[in-house]
Amino acid sequence: MLNRSLDEISQRLLFARTDSLPEDSIYSEQELPGYFSVLPNEEEEENTPDIELLYKAVLQVPEKIKMII
């Protein structure tokens, strides 16, 4: 499922810290200052994939990740 380069993953997925839980979140983890989320990268924002968060997202919601990647 993740036989993609990090560049391709970062073009399709956005890894972001937010104060509140994003509505379009594919996968989120709550942290002290807010949420760390995997989101669809609809505007192709430049970002760096968080490998650990991506791994957790693939284990928890593989169907959502598969649809986007």
CHARMM-style PDB file with segment names, atoms N, HN, CA, C and O in Angstrom:
ATOM      1  N   MET     1       0.822  -1.202   0.000  1.00  0.00      PROA
ATOM      2  CA  MET     1       0.000   0.000   0.000  1.00  0.00      PROA
ATOM      3  C   MET     1       0.861   1.259   0.000  1.00  0.00      PROA
ATOM      4  O   MET     1       0.498   2.265  -0.609  1.00  0.00      PROA
ATOM      5  N   LEU     2       1.988   1.201   0.676  1.00  0.00      PROA
ATOM      6  HN  LEU     2       2.283   0.384   1.170  1.00  0.00      PROA
ATOM      7  CA  LEU     2       2.836   2.392   0.755  1.00  0.00      PROA
ATOM      8  C   LEU     2       4.075   2.274  -0.128  1.00  0.00      PROA
ATOM      9  O   LEU     2       5.156   2.737   0.235  1.00  0.00      PROA
ATOM     10  N   ASN     3       3.909   1.662  -1.267  1.00  0.00      PROA
ATOM     11  HN  ASN     3       3.030   1.285  -1.563  1.00  0.00      PROA
ATOM     12  CA  ASN     3       5.011   1.546  -2.201  1.00  0.00      PROA
ATOM     13  C   ASN     3       5.086   2.822  -3.041  1.00  0.00      PROA
ATOM     14  O   ASN     3       4.977   2.782  -4.266  1.00  0.00      PROA
ATOM     15  N   ARG     4       5.269   3.927  -2.372  1.00  0.00      PROA
ATOM     16  HN  ARG     4       5.357   3.959  -1.376  1.00  0.00      PROA
ATOM     17  CA  ARG     4       5.325   5.259  -2.988  1.00  0.00      PROA
ATOM     18  C   ARG     4       6.511   6.018  -2.411  1.00  0.00      PROA
ATOM     19  O   ARG     4       6.975   5.715  -1.312  1.00  0.00      PROA
ATOM     20  N   SER     5       6.991   6.991  -3.145  1.00  0.00      PROA
ATOM     21  HN  SER     5       6.613   7.238  -4.037  1.00  0.00      PROA
ATOM     22  CA  SER     5       8.074   7.826  -2.630  1.00  0.00      PROA
ATOM     23  C   SER     5       7.507   8.813  -1.604  1.00  0.00      PROA
ATOM     24  O   SER     5       6.308   9.090  -1.590  1.00  0.00      PROA
ATOM     25  N   LEU     6       8.373   9.329  -0.764  1.00  0.00      PROA
ATOM     26  HN  LEU     6       9.348   9.105  -0.775  1.00  0.00      PROA
ATOM     27  CA  LEU     6       7.925  10.333   0.216  1.00  0.00      PROA
ATOM     28  C   LEU     6       7.394  11.579  -0.478  1.00  0.00      PROA
ATOM     29  O   LEU     6       6.480  12.229   0.030  1.00  0.00      PROA
ATOM     30  N   ASP     7       7.950  11.917  -1.622  1.00  0.00      PROA
ATOM     31  HN  ASP     7       8.693  11.389  -2.036  1.00  0.00      PROA
ATOM     32  CA  ASP     7       7.458  13.078  -2.374  1.00  0.00      PROA
ATOM     33  C   ASP     7       6.013  12.857  -2.826  1.00  0.00      PROA
ATOM     34  O   ASP     7       5.181  13.758  -2.715  1.00  0.00      PROA
ATOM     35  N   GLU     8       5.719  11.664  -3.332  1.00  0.00      PROA
ATOM     36  HN  GLU     8       6.395  10.933  -3.422  1.00  0.00      PROA
ATOM     37  CA  GLU     8       4.363  11.377  -3.781  1.00  0.00      PROA
ATOM     38  C   GLU     8       3.391  11.349  -2.605  1.00  0.00      PROA
ATOM     39  O   GLU     8       2.269  11.844  -2.712  1.00  0.00      PROA
ATOM     40  N   ILE     9       3.817  10.776  -1.495  1.00  0.00      PROA
ATOM     41  HN  ILE     9       4.729  10.375  -1.408  1.00  0.00      PROA
ATOM     42  CA  ILE     9       2.968  10.749  -0.299  1.00  0.00      PROA
ATOM     43  C   ILE     9       2.675  12.163   0.172  1.00  0.00      PROA
ATOM     44  O   ILE     9       1.535  12.477   0.515  1.00  0.00      PROA
ATOM     45  N   SER    10       3.700  13.030   0.194  1.00  0.00      PROA
ATOM     46  HN  SER    10       4.626  12.775  -0.085  1.00  0.00      PROA
ATOM     47  CA  SER    10       3.492  14.407   0.664  1.00  0.00      PROA
ATOM     48  C   SER    10       2.653  15.231  -0.314  1.00  0.00      PROA
ATOM     49  O   SER    10       2.057  16.231   0.086  1.00  0.00      PROA
ATOM     50  N   GLN    11       2.596  14.828  -1.591  1.00  0.00      PROA
ATOM     51  HN  GLN    11       3.080  14.016  -1.915  1.00  0.00      PROA
ATOM     52  CA  GLN    11       1.730  15.522  -2.541  1.00  0.00      PROA
ATOM     53  C   GLN    11       0.269  15.170  -2.309  1.00  0.00      PROA
ATOM     54  O   GLN    11      -0.617  15.978  -2.586  1.00  0.00      PROA
ATOM     55  N   ARG    12       0.013  13.966  -1.800  1.00  0.00      PROA
ATOM     56  HN  ARG    12       0.733  13.309  -1.575  1.00  0.00      PROA
ATOM     57  CA  ARG    12      -1.358  13.505  -1.613  1.00  0.00      PROA
ATOM     58  C   ARG    12      -1.864  13.654  -0.184  1.00  0.00      PROA
ATOM     59  O   ARG    12      -3.067  13.783   0.042  1.00  0.00      PROA
ATOM     60  N   LEU    13      -0.941  13.637   0.786  1.00  0.00      PROA
ATOM     61  HN  LEU    13       0.036  13.532   0.602  1.00  0.00      PROA
ATOM     62  CA  LEU    13      -1.320  13.737   2.187  1.00  0.00      PROA
ATOM     63  C   LEU    13      -0.627  14.921   2.840  1.00  0.00      PROA
ATOM     64  O   LEU    13       0.532  15.215   2.547  1.00  0.00      PROA
ATOM     65  N   LEU    14      -1.340  15.594   3.722  1.00  0.00      PROA
ATOM     66  HN  LEU    14      -2.281  15.356   3.960  1.00  0.00      PROA
ATOM     67  CA  LEU    14      -0.803  16.727   4.465  1.00  0.00      PROA
ATOM     68  C   LEU    14      -0.719  16.331   5.934  1.00  0.00      PROA
ATOM     69  O   LEU    14      -1.685  15.820   6.502  1.00  0.00      PROA
ATOM     70  N   PHE    15       0.427  16.565   6.540  1.00  0.00      PROA
ATOM     71  HN  PHE    15       1.212  16.979   6.079  1.00  0.00      PROA
ATOM     72  CA  PHE    15       0.655  16.267   7.954  1.00  0.00      PROA
ATOM     73  C   PHE    15       0.689  17.606   8.671  1.00  0.00      PROA
ATOM     74  O   PHE    15       1.592  18.411   8.447  1.00  0.00      PROA
ATOM     75  N   ALA    16      -0.305  17.850   9.544  1.00  0.00      PROA
ATOM     76  HN  ALA    16      -1.039  17.195   9.726  1.00  0.00      PROA
ATOM     77  CA  ALA    16      -0.460  19.186  10.115  1.00  0.00      PROA
ATOM     78  C   ALA    16      -0.792  19.140  11.597  1.00  0.00      PROA
ATOM     79  O   ALA    16      -1.449  18.214  12.072  1.00  0.00      PROA
ATOM     80  N   ARG    17      -0.327  20.157  12.322  1.00  0.00      PROA
ATOM     81  HN  ARG    17       0.207  20.909  11.935  1.00  0.00      PROA
ATOM     82  CA  ARG    17      -0.711  20.379  13.720  1.00  0.00      PROA
ATOM     83  C   ARG    17      -1.784  21.455  13.708  1.00  0.00      PROA
ATOM     84  O   ARG    17      -1.646  22.490  13.056  1.00  0.00      PROA
ATOM     85  N   THR    18      -2.867  21.185  14.453  1.00  0.00      PROA
ATOM     86  HN  THR    18      -2.979  20.344  14.982  1.00  0.00      PROA
ATOM     87  CA  THR    18      -3.977  22.136  14.503  1.00  0.00      PROA
ATOM     88  C   THR    18      -4.477  22.271  15.941  1.00  0.00      PROA
ATOM     89  O   THR    18      -4.257  21.389  16.771  1.00  0.00      PROA
ATOM     90  N   ASP    19      -5.144  23.372  16.218  1.00  0.00      PROA
ATOM     91  HN  ASP    19      -5.322  24.088  15.544  1.00  0.00      PROA
ATOM     92  CA  ASP    19      -5.706  23.600  17.551  1.00  0.00      PROA
ATOM     93  C   ASP    19      -6.959  22.764  17.796  1.00  0.00      PROA
ATOM     94  O   ASP    19      -7.220  22.326  18.916  1.00  0.00      PROA
ATOM     95  N   SER    20      -7.725  22.549  16.732  1.00  0.00      PROA
ATOM     96  HN  SER    20      -7.513  22.904  15.822  1.00  0.00      PROA
ATOM     97  CA  SER    20      -8.958  21.760  16.860  1.00  0.00      PROA
ATOM     98  C   SER    20      -8.913  20.604  15.863  1.00  0.00      PROA
ATOM     99  O   SER    20      -8.094  20.591  14.945  1.00  0.00      PROA
ATOM    100  N   LEU    21      -9.791  19.651  16.056  1.00  0.00      PROA
ATOM    101  HN  LEU    21     -10.457  19.661  16.802  1.00  0.00      PROA
ATOM    102  CA  LEU    21      -9.838  18.478  15.191  1.00  0.00      PROA
ATOM    103  C   LEU    21     -10.391  18.880  13.818  1.00  0.00      PROA
ATOM    104  O   LEU    21     -11.531  19.335  13.726  1.00  0.00      PROA
ATOM    105  N   PRO    22      -9.598  18.717  12.754  1.00  0.00      PROA
ATOM    106  CA  PRO    22     -10.073  19.090  11.413  1.00  0.00      PROA
ATOM    107  C   PRO    22     -11.209  18.175  10.955  1.00  0.00      PROA
ATOM    108  O   PRO    22     -11.181  16.969  11.197  1.00  0.00      PROA
ATOM    109  N   GLU    23     -12.197  18.753  10.297  1.00  0.00      PROA
ATOM    110  HN  GLU    23     -12.220  19.734  10.100  1.00  0.00      PROA
ATOM    111  CA  GLU    23     -13.339  17.983   9.813  1.00  0.00      PROA
ATOM    112  C   GLU    23     -12.938  16.958   8.764  1.00  0.00      PROA
ATOM    113  O   GLU    23     -13.520  15.876   8.700  1.00  0.00      PROA
ATOM    114  N   ASP    24     -11.951  17.287   7.944  1.00  0.00      PROA
ATOM    115  HN  ASP    24     -11.477  18.166   7.996  1.00  0.00      PROA
ATOM    116  CA  ASP    24     -11.547  16.395   6.856  1.00  0.00      PROA
ATOM    117  C   ASP    24     -10.376  15.488   7.230  1.00  0.00      PROA
ATOM    118  O   ASP    24      -9.695  14.945   6.360  1.00  0.00      PROA
ATOM    119  N   SER    25     -10.155  15.332   8.522  1.00  0.00      PROA
ATOM    120  HN  SER    25     -10.709  15.773   9.229  1.00  0.00      PROA
ATOM    121  CA  SER    25      -9.056  14.502   9.004  1.00  0.00      PROA
ATOM    122  C   SER    25      -9.239  13.044   8.595  1.00  0.00      PROA
ATOM    123  O   SER    25     -10.320  12.475   8.746  1.00  0.00      PROA
ATOM    124  N   ILE    26      -8.175  12.456   8.079  1.00  0.00      PROA
ATOM    125  HN  ILE    26      -7.297  12.919   7.956  1.00  0.00      PROA
ATOM    126  CA  ILE    26      -8.162  11.033   7.777  1.00  0.00      PROA
ATOM    127  C   ILE    26      -7.815  10.267   9.042  1.00  0.00      PROA
ATOM    128  O   ILE    26      -8.385   9.215   9.333  1.00  0.00      PROA
ATOM    129  N   TYR    27      -6.866  10.821   9.784  1.00  0.00      PROA
ATOM    130  HN  TYR    27      -6.403  11.675   9.547  1.00  0.00      PROA
ATOM    131  CA  TYR    27      -6.426  10.221  11.051  1.00  0.00      PROA
ATOM    132  C   TYR    27      -5.852  11.345  11.902  1.00  0.00      PROA
ATOM    133  O   TYR    27      -5.119  12.193  11.393  1.00  0.00      PROA
ATOM    134  N   SER    28      -6.176  11.359  13.188  1.00  0.00      PROA
ATOM    135  HN  SER    28      -6.771  10.670  13.600  1.00  0.00      PROA
ATOM    136  CA  SER    28      -5.663  12.385  14.101  1.00  0.00      PROA
ATOM    137  C   SER    28      -5.294  11.782  15.437  1.00  0.00      PROA
ATOM    138  O   SER    28      -5.872  10.790  15.882  1.00  0.00      PROA
ATOM    139  N   GLU    29      -4.312  12.411  16.067  1.00  0.00      PROA
ATOM    140  HN  GLU    29      -3.843  13.217  15.706  1.00  0.00      PROA
ATOM    141  CA  GLU    29      -3.935  12.076  17.438  1.00  0.00      PROA
ATOM    142  C   GLU    29      -3.969  13.364  18.243  1.00  0.00      PROA
ATOM    143  O   GLU    29      -3.458  14.398  17.812  1.00  0.00      PROA
ATOM    144  N   GLN    30      -4.576  13.285  19.414  1.00  0.00      PROA
ATOM    145  HN  GLN    30      -4.992  12.445  19.764  1.00  0.00      PROA
ATOM    146  CA  GLN    30      -4.627  14.465  20.270  1.00  0.00      PROA
ATOM    147  C   GLN    30      -3.327  14.556  21.054  1.00  0.00      PROA
ATOM    148  O   GLN    30      -2.858  13.570  21.622  1.00  0.00      PROA
ATOM    149  N   GLU    31      -2.756  15.746  21.076  1.00  0.00      PROA
ATOM    150  HN  GLU    31      -3.137  16.547  20.614  1.00  0.00      PROA
ATOM    151  CA  GLU    31      -1.557  16.040  21.837  1.00  0.00      PROA
ATOM    152  C   GLU    31      -1.872  17.201  22.758  1.00  0.00      PROA
ATOM    153  O   GLU    31      -2.942  17.800  22.658  1.00  0.00      PROA
ATOM    154  N   LEU    32      -0.964  17.520  23.642  1.00  0.00      PROA
ATOM    155  HN  LEU    32      -0.094  17.033  23.723  1.00  0.00      PROA
ATOM    156  CA  LEU    32      -1.206  18.604  24.594  1.00  0.00      PROA
ATOM    157  C   LEU    32      -1.613  19.913  23.930  1.00  0.00      PROA
ATOM    158  O   LEU    32      -2.605  20.512  24.347  1.00  0.00      PROA
ATOM    159  N   PRO    33      -0.887  20.385  22.909  1.00  0.00      PROA
ATOM    160  CA  PRO    33      -1.287  21.668  22.333  1.00  0.00      PROA
ATOM    161  C   PRO    33      -2.393  21.590  21.286  1.00  0.00      PROA
ATOM    162  O   PRO    33      -2.797  22.628  20.763  1.00  0.00      PROA
ATOM    163  N   GLY    34      -2.894  20.414  20.962  1.00  0.00      PROA
ATOM    164  HN  GLY    34      -2.566  19.570  21.387  1.00  0.00      PROA
ATOM    165  CA  GLY    34      -3.938  20.303  19.942  1.00  0.00      PROA
ATOM    166  C   GLY    34      -3.943  18.928  19.301  1.00  0.00      PROA
ATOM    167  O   GLY    34      -3.926  17.910  19.993  1.00  0.00      PROA
ATOM    168  N   TYR    35      -3.967  18.901  17.967  1.00  0.00      PROA
ATOM    169  HN  TYR    35      -3.981  19.727  17.405  1.00  0.00      PROA
ATOM    170  CA  TYR    35      -4.035  17.651  17.221  1.00  0.00      PROA
ATOM    171  C   TYR    35      -2.927  17.598  16.172  1.00  0.00      PROA
ATOM    172  O   TYR    35      -2.531  18.616  15.604  1.00  0.00      PROA
ATOM    173  N   PHE    36      -2.450  16.405  15.938  1.00  0.00      PROA
ATOM    174  HN  PHE    36      -2.772  15.578  16.399  1.00  0.00      PROA
ATOM    175  CA  PHE    36      -1.534  16.153  14.837  1.00  0.00      PROA
ATOM    176  C   PHE    36      -2.303  15.245  13.893  1.00  0.00      PROA
ATOM    177  O   PHE    36      -2.691  14.141  14.276  1.00  0.00      PROA
ATOM    178  N   SER    37      -2.530  15.696  12.662  1.00  0.00      PROA
ATOM    179  HN  SER    37      -2.216  16.593  12.351  1.00  0.00      PROA
ATOM    180  CA  SER    37      -3.462  15.020  11.761  1.00  0.00      PROA
ATOM    181  C   SER    37      -2.862  14.715  10.400  1.00  0.00      PROA
ATOM    182  O   SER    37      -1.934  15.376   9.935  1.00  0.00      PROA
ATOM    183  N   VAL    38      -3.428  13.690   9.782  1.00  0.00      PROA
ATOM    184  HN  VAL    38      -4.182  13.153  10.160  1.00  0.00      PROA
ATOM    185  CA  VAL    38      -3.176  13.375   8.382  1.00  0.00      PROA
ATOM    186  C   VAL    38      -4.428  13.822   7.639  1.00  0.00      PROA
ATOM    187  O   VAL    38      -5.538  13.396   7.956  1.00  0.00      PROA
ATOM    188  N   LEU    39      -4.235  14.679   6.653  1.00  0.00      PROA
ATOM    189  HN  LEU    39      -3.333  15.025   6.395  1.00  0.00      PROA
ATOM    190  CA  LEU    39      -5.337  15.258   5.894  1.00  0.00      PROA
ATOM    191  C   LEU    39      -5.100  15.061   4.400  1.00  0.00      PROA
ATOM    192  O   LEU    39      -3.961  14.851   3.984  1.00  0.00      PROA
ATOM    193  N   PRO    40      -6.146  15.125   3.594  1.00  0.00      PROA
ATOM    194  CA  PRO    40      -5.925  15.140   2.149  1.00  0.00      PROA
ATOM    195  C   PRO    40      -5.203  16.434   1.779  1.00  0.00      PROA
ATOM    196  O   PRO    40      -5.555  17.505   2.272  1.00  0.00      PROA
ATOM    197  N   ASN    41      -4.212  16.339   0.929  1.00  0.00      PROA
ATOM    198  HN  ASN    41      -3.926  15.468   0.529  1.00  0.00      PROA
ATOM    199  CA  ASN    41      -3.453  17.527   0.524  1.00  0.00      PROA
ATOM    200  C   ASN    41      -4.048  18.071  -0.770  1.00  0.00      PROA
ATOM    201  O   ASN    41      -3.445  17.968  -1.838  1.00  0.00      PROA
ATOM    202  N   GLU    42      -5.226  18.642  -0.658  1.00  0.00      PROA
ATOM    203  HN  GLU    42      -5.716  18.725   0.210  1.00  0.00      PROA
ATOM    204  CA  GLU    42      -5.975  19.103  -1.820  1.00  0.00      PROA
ATOM    205  C   GLU    42      -5.320  20.272  -2.531  1.00  0.00      PROA
ATOM    206  O   GLU    42      -5.473  20.416  -3.744  1.00  0.00      PROA
ATOM    207  N   GLU    43      -4.598  21.106  -1.809  1.00  0.00      PROA
ATOM    208  HN  GLU    43      -4.474  20.990  -0.824  1.00  0.00      PROA
ATOM    209  CA  GLU    43      -3.951  22.269  -2.414  1.00  0.00      PROA
ATOM    210  C   GLU    43      -2.472  22.020  -2.693  1.00  0.00      PROA
ATOM    211  O   GLU    43      -1.733  22.943  -3.035  1.00  0.00      PROA
ATOM    212  N   GLU    44      -2.044  20.758  -2.544  1.00  0.00      PROA
ATOM    213  HN  GLU    44      -2.645  20.008  -2.267  1.00  0.00      PROA
ATOM    214  CA  GLU    44      -0.669  20.340  -2.795  1.00  0.00      PROA
ATOM    215  C   GLU    44       0.342  21.208  -2.057  1.00  0.00      PROA
ATOM    216  O   GLU    44       1.349  21.640  -2.618  1.00  0.00      PROA
ATOM    217  N   GLU    45       0.043  21.453  -0.771  1.00  0.00      PROA
ATOM    218  HN  GLU    45      -0.775  21.103  -0.315  1.00  0.00      PROA
ATOM    219  CA  GLU    45       0.964  22.210   0.074  1.00  0.00      PROA
ATOM    220  C   GLU    45       2.231  21.401   0.294  1.00  0.00      PROA
ATOM    221  O   GLU    45       2.182  20.179   0.433  1.00  0.00      PROA
ATOM    222  N   GLU    46       3.357  22.083   0.324  1.00  0.00      PROA
ATOM    223  HN  GLU    46       3.397  23.076   0.212  1.00  0.00      PROA
ATOM    224  CA  GLU    46       4.614  21.410   0.603  1.00  0.00      PROA
ATOM    225  C   GLU    46       4.658  21.046   2.083  1.00  0.00      PROA
ATOM    226  O   GLU    46       4.396  21.891   2.939  1.00  0.00      PROA
ATOM    227  N   ASN    47       4.987  19.797   2.386  1.00  0.00      PROA
ATOM    228  HN  ASN    47       5.200  19.111   1.690  1.00  0.00      PROA
ATOM    229  CA  ASN    47       5.066  19.342   3.767  1.00  0.00      PROA
ATOM    230  C   ASN    47       5.964  18.125   3.836  1.00  0.00      PROA
ATOM    231  O   ASN    47       6.302  17.521   2.818  1.00  0.00      PROA
ATOM    232  N   THR    48       6.341  17.779   5.042  1.00  0.00      PROA
ATOM    233  HN  THR    48       6.066  18.270   5.869  1.00  0.00      PROA
ATOM    234  CA  THR    48       7.200  16.623   5.269  1.00  0.00      PROA
ATOM    235  C   THR    48       6.375  15.534   5.944  1.00  0.00      PROA
ATOM    236  O   THR    48       5.800  15.759   7.010  1.00  0.00      PROA
ATOM    237  N   PRO    49       6.314  14.357   5.331  1.00  0.00      PROA
ATOM    238  CA  PRO    49       5.543  13.267   5.948  1.00  0.00      PROA
ATOM    239  C   PRO    49       6.117  12.864   7.304  1.00  0.00      PROA
ATOM    240  O   PRO    49       7.332  12.765   7.475  1.00  0.00      PROA
ATOM    241  N   ASP    50       5.233  12.638   8.248  1.00  0.00      PROA
ATOM    242  HN  ASP    50       4.246  12.719   8.108  1.00  0.00      PROA
ATOM    243  CA  ASP    50       5.621  12.098   9.545  1.00  0.00      PROA
ATOM    244  C   ASP    50       5.429  10.589   9.431  1.00  0.00      PROA
ATOM    245  O   ASP    50       4.300  10.098   9.428  1.00  0.00      PROA
ATOM    246  N   ILE    51       6.537   9.858   9.338  1.00  0.00      PROA
ATOM    247  HN  ILE    51       7.454  10.256   9.340  1.00  0.00      PROA
ATOM    248  CA  ILE    51       6.485   8.426   9.074  1.00  0.00      PROA
ATOM    249  C   ILE    51       5.733   7.670  10.176  1.00  0.00      PROA
ATOM    250  O   ILE    51       4.960   6.759   9.882  1.00  0.00      PROA
ATOM    251  N   GLU    52       5.951   8.038  11.419  1.00  0.00      PROA
ATOM    252  HN  GLU    52       6.579   8.778  11.658  1.00  0.00      PROA
ATOM    253  CA  GLU    52       5.274   7.356  12.527  1.00  0.00      PROA
ATOM    254  C   GLU    52       3.762   7.573  12.466  1.00  0.00      PROA
ATOM    255  O   GLU    52       2.994   6.627  12.643  1.00  0.00      PROA
ATOM    256  N   LEU    53       3.334   8.803  12.218  1.00  0.00      PROA
ATOM    257  HN  LEU    53       3.958   9.571  12.075  1.00  0.00      PROA
ATOM    258  CA  LEU    53       1.903   9.095  12.117  1.00  0.00      PROA
ATOM    259  C   LEU    53       1.305   8.397  10.896  1.00  0.00      PROA
ATOM    260  O   LEU    53       0.186   7.888  10.964  1.00  0.00      PROA
ATOM    261  N   LEU    54       2.027   8.367   9.797  1.00  0.00      PROA
ATOM    262  HN  LEU    54       2.936   8.780   9.741  1.00  0.00      PROA
ATOM    263  CA  LEU    54       1.562   7.678   8.598  1.00  0.00      PROA
ATOM    264  C   LEU    54       1.385   6.187   8.871  1.00  0.00      PROA
ATOM    265  O   LEU    54       0.380   5.595   8.477  1.00  0.00      PROA
ATOM    266  N   TYR    55       2.348   5.591   9.538  1.00  0.00      PROA
ATOM    267  HN  TYR    55       3.163   6.073   9.859  1.00  0.00      PROA
ATOM    268  CA  TYR    55       2.279   4.170   9.888  1.00  0.00      PROA
ATOM    269  C   TYR    55       1.038   3.877  10.735  1.00  0.00      PROA
ATOM    270  O   TYR    55       0.325   2.905  10.485  1.00  0.00      PROA
ATOM    271  N   LYS    56       0.786   4.717  11.731  1.00  0.00      PROA
ATOM    272  HN  LYS    56       1.365   5.507  11.935  1.00  0.00      PROA
ATOM    273  CA  LYS    56      -0.387   4.530  12.595  1.00  0.00      PROA
ATOM    274  C   LYS    56      -1.677   4.690  11.795  1.00  0.00      PROA
ATOM    275  O   LYS    56      -2.637   3.947  12.000  1.00  0.00      PROA
ATOM    276  N   ALA    57      -1.695   5.659  10.887  1.00  0.00      PROA
ATOM    277  HN  ALA    57      -0.915   6.262  10.721  1.00  0.00      PROA
ATOM    278  CA  ALA    57      -2.886   5.884  10.069  1.00  0.00      PROA
ATOM    279  C   ALA    57      -3.153   4.682   9.167  1.00  0.00      PROA
ATOM    280  O   ALA    57      -4.304   4.281   8.996  1.00  0.00      PROA
ATOM    281  N   VAL    58      -2.105   4.109   8.593  1.00  0.00      PROA
ATOM    282  HN  VAL    58      -1.170   4.435   8.732  1.00  0.00      PROA
ATOM    283  CA  VAL    58      -2.269   2.942   7.726  1.00  0.00      PROA
ATOM    284  C   VAL    58      -2.816   1.758   8.520  1.00  0.00      PROA
ATOM    285  O   VAL    58      -3.638   0.997   8.009  1.00  0.00      PROA
ATOM    286  N   LEU    59      -2.373   1.600   9.748  1.00  0.00      PROA
ATOM    287  HN  LEU    59      -1.706   2.218  10.163  1.00  0.00      PROA
ATOM    288  CA  LEU    59      -2.875   0.506  10.577  1.00  0.00      PROA
ATOM    289  C   LEU    59      -4.319   0.729  11.027  1.00  0.00      PROA
ATOM    290  O   LEU    59      -5.096  -0.223  11.100  1.00  0.00      PROA
ATOM    291  N   GLN    60      -4.685   1.973  11.329  1.00  0.00      PROA
ATOM    292  HN  GLN    60      -4.054   2.747  11.269  1.00  0.00      PROA
ATOM    293  CA  GLN    60      -6.009   2.278  11.872  1.00  0.00      PROA
ATOM    294  C   GLN    60      -7.086   2.465  10.801  1.00  0.00      PROA
ATOM    295  O   GLN    60      -8.221   2.022  10.979  1.00  0.00      PROA
ATOM    296  N   VAL    61      -6.738   3.115   9.703  1.00  0.00      PROA
ATOM    297  HN  VAL    61      -5.816   3.476   9.559  1.00  0.00      PROA
ATOM    298  CA  VAL    61      -7.733   3.420   8.665  1.00  0.00      PROA
ATOM    299  C   VAL    61      -7.162   3.121   7.271  1.00  0.00      PROA
ATOM    300  O   VAL    61      -7.056   4.022   6.440  1.00  0.00      PROA
ATOM    301  N   PRO    62      -6.800   1.870   7.018  1.00  0.00      PROA
ATOM    302  CA  PRO    62      -6.154   1.544   5.736  1.00  0.00      PROA
ATOM    303  C   PRO    62      -7.008   1.870   4.517  1.00  0.00      PROA
ATOM    304  O   PRO    62      -6.475   2.247   3.474  1.00  0.00      PROA
ATOM    305  N   GLU    63      -8.331   1.729   4.634  1.00  0.00      PROA
ATOM    306  HN  GLU    63      -8.764   1.422   5.481  1.00  0.00      PROA
ATOM    307  CA  GLU    63      -9.194   2.002   3.486  1.00  0.00      PROA
ATOM    308  C   GLU    63      -9.165   3.480   3.088  1.00  0.00      PROA
ATOM    309  O   GLU    63      -9.210   3.792   1.899  1.00  0.00      PROA
ATOM    310  N   LYS    64      -9.093   4.378   4.045  1.00  0.00      PROA
ATOM    311  HN  LYS    64      -9.057   4.124   5.011  1.00  0.00      PROA
ATOM    312  CA  LYS    64      -9.028   5.814   3.741  1.00  0.00      PROA
ATOM    313  C   LYS    64      -7.696   6.178   3.082  1.00  0.00      PROA
ATOM    314  O   LYS    64      -7.656   6.952   2.125  1.00  0.00      PROA
ATOM    315  N   ILE    65      -6.617   5.613   3.602  1.00  0.00      PROA
ATOM    316  HN  ILE    65      -6.649   4.984   4.379  1.00  0.00      PROA
ATOM    317  CA  ILE    65      -5.292   5.885   3.034  1.00  0.00      PROA
ATOM    318  C   ILE    65      -5.219   5.323   1.618  1.00  0.00      PROA
ATOM    319  O   ILE    65      -4.702   5.983   0.716  1.00  0.00      PROA
ATOM    320  N   LYS    66      -5.725   4.123   1.420  1.00  0.00      PROA
ATOM    321  HN  LYS    66      -6.145   3.588   2.153  1.00  0.00      PROA
ATOM    322  CA  LYS    66      -5.682   3.477   0.108  1.00  0.00      PROA
ATOM    323  C   LYS    66      -6.441   4.298  -0.931  1.00  0.00      PROA
ATOM    324  O   LYS    66      -5.999   4.392  -2.076  1.00  0.00      PROA
ATOM    325  N   MET    67      -7.565   4.890  -0.559  1.00  0.00      PROA
ATOM    326  HN  MET    67      -7.924   4.814   0.372  1.00  0.00      PROA
ATOM    327  CA  MET    67      -8.359   5.698  -1.503  1.00  0.00      PROA
ATOM    328  C   MET    67      -7.582   6.926  -1.966  1.00  0.00      PROA
ATOM    329  O   MET    67      -7.717   7.335  -3.119  1.00  0.00      PROA
ATOM    330  N   ILE    68      -6.782   7.512  -1.103  1.00  0.00      PROA
ATOM    331  HN  ILE    68      -6.673   7.179  -0.166  1.00  0.00      PROA
ATOM    332  CA  ILE    68      -6.071   8.731  -1.440  1.00  0.00      PROA
ATOM    333  C   ILE    68      -4.750   8.448  -2.149  1.00  0.00      PROA
ATOM    334  O   ILE    68      -4.370   9.141  -3.093  1.00  0.00      PROA
ATOM    335  N   ILE    69      -4.060   7.414  -1.670  1.00  0.00      PROA
ATOM    336  HN  ILE    69      -4.368   6.852  -0.902  1.00  0.00      PROA
ATOM    337  CA  ILE    69      -2.769   7.074  -2.269  1.00  0.00      PROA
ATOM    338  C   ILE    69      -3.015   6.126  -3.410  1.00  0.00      PROA
ATOM    339  OT1 ILE    69      -2.069   5.697  -4.071  1.00  0.00      PROA
TER     340      ILE     69
END
